[in-house]
Amino acid sequence: MTTAPRARHAQGGRGARERILEAAADLFYGNGVNATGLAELAEAAHVSKRTLYQHFRTKDELVEACLRRFQDDQVLGNELALERTDLPPVERLLALFVPPNGDLPLRGCLFSNTAVEIADTEHPVRVFVADHKRDFAARAAAIAGEAGAADPKALADQLAILFDGASARAAALNDIAPYAQARTAAATLITHAIPKP
């Protein structure tokens, strides 16, 4: 995922939960989960800490809700390429590697970043992230199957590694070049995975 969170609603009034989630997305994506304190989050969302705790009993609950919102509301940037019906299957797979629009700095994938910050692999947030990553690979495998890949799962797993690697390297270098490099590698993998007629 490379899309930055959406703009926040105006302060005050109804919609506290939505403002909290939007502020959490901005802060978690920009600063990281561990570096974001609840007081800072409440201030950014224009709510009291009491109101924040009325909606989310723990920070872990808020982190999972934030990730779930990204997944369910489909604001996942390049991952949405798999859902496009205007492109043939191979082009949908290659569209995963379009460089993100917008200003630098690049922050990578909120899901991957969050997993790195939580060491406990049994933590509910880590489990949620792992499930999301598996689902992404399964969706890519379905598209690879449509494209005629001899082993759709193997191709999808390879593309998922390229996808995560491009996002992480782009963030580390603050440079979009890894997306183009990953797209070239993906095109090679796809060509070799699809039997010639």
Secondary structure, DSSP 8 states (H G I E B T S, - for coil): ----------SSSS-HHHHHHHHHHHHHHHH-STT--HHHHHHHHT--HHHHHHH-SSHHHHHHHHHHHHHHTT--GGGGGGG-SSS-HHHHHHGGG----S-S-----HHHHHHHH---TTSHHHHHHHHHHHHHHHHHHHHHHHHT-SSHHHHHHHHHHHHHHHHHHHHHHT-SHHHHHHHHHHHHHHHHHS---
